Amino acid sequence: MAIQTRNKRSVTFSMASMSDIVFLLLIFFMLTSTLVAPNAIKLLLPSSNSKTMAKQTVTVYINDNYDYFIGEDPVNESDLSTLLQSQLAGDDEGTVVLRSDKSVPVQYVVNVIDALNEVNNKMQTKHKVILATSPRK
């Protein structure tokens, strides 16, 4: 007497669950990539061949309308020193990355450097300014 099994094993592979996972991952990465905006303030940076990399503590922007921003928050020139001091409060040797539009006069860049020097003199620290540039073509 031949005994037959009730449950037969299927050797086919179902791709339905794999395609669901792929589409979910695709949607996840599309949504998260649109949330990342490293340069929220649009600038045309000056070009340079140098490749100086530093750990940035604070980012200061100067747009083509000569407006100052710390991060994405607009700042008056008179408040620049006090806000930099509050942003750099925990560090002794922080780095301020200055992202200035290439049409901005040098005096506005010097104003940020003077504000940081004022913070260094007040707090007896050694913060420095790095001017961000774009690579030459």
Secondary structure, 3 states (H helix, E strand, C coil): CCCCCCCCCCCCCCCHHHHHHHHHHHHHHHHHHHHCCCCCCCCCCCEECCCCCCCCCEEEEECCCCCEEECCEEECCCCHHHHHHHHCCCCCCCEEEEEECCCCCHHHHHHHHHHHHHHHHHHCCCCEEEECCEECC
